[in-house]
Amino acid sequence: MGVPVYAHIDPGSGTLTVPSASRRSTYPFGDTVPLGDWTIDTSKFRSR
């Protein structure tokens, strides 16, 4: 079965990465990130 979609949030680099079978996408904090059927607003995320 497995996990259908997930994200890796890295406060050290200030990025959110969405790995998938076809590609890997990395977004800086502040972007709105597509994640499966959802979107994640990272404008409130803070880097270390």
BELWO-V398301 format. One record per residue. N is the residue number from 1. RES is the residue in three letters. D_FIRST is the distance of its C-alpha to the first C-alpha in Angstrom with 1 decimal. Layout:
# BELWO-V398301
n={N N}
res={RES RES}
d_first={D_FIRST D_FIRST}
This chain:
# BELWO-V398301
n={1 2 3 4 5 6 7 8 9 10 11 12 13 14 15 16 17 18 19 20 21 22 23 24 25 26 27 28 29 30 31 32 33 34 35 36 37 38 39 40 41 42 43 44 45 46 47 48}
res={MET GLY VAL PRO VAL TYR ALA HIS ILE ASP PRO GLY SER GLY THR LEU THR VAL PRO SER ALA SER ARG ARG SER THR TYR PRO PHE GLY ASP THR VAL PRO LEU GLY ASP TRP THR ILE ASP THR SER LYS PHE ARG SER ARG}
d_first={0.0 3.8 7.0 8.2 11.7 13.9 17.6 19.8 23.1 26.0 29.2 31.1 30.9 30.6 27.5 24.0 21.7 18.7 16.9 15.1 14.5 18.0 20.0 20.6 22.8 24.9 27.0 30.0 30.3 32.2 30.0 27.9 24.4 22.0 18.4 16.2 18.1 20.2 23.0 24.0 27.8 28.5 32.3 32.5 30.6 33.0 33.2 34.7}
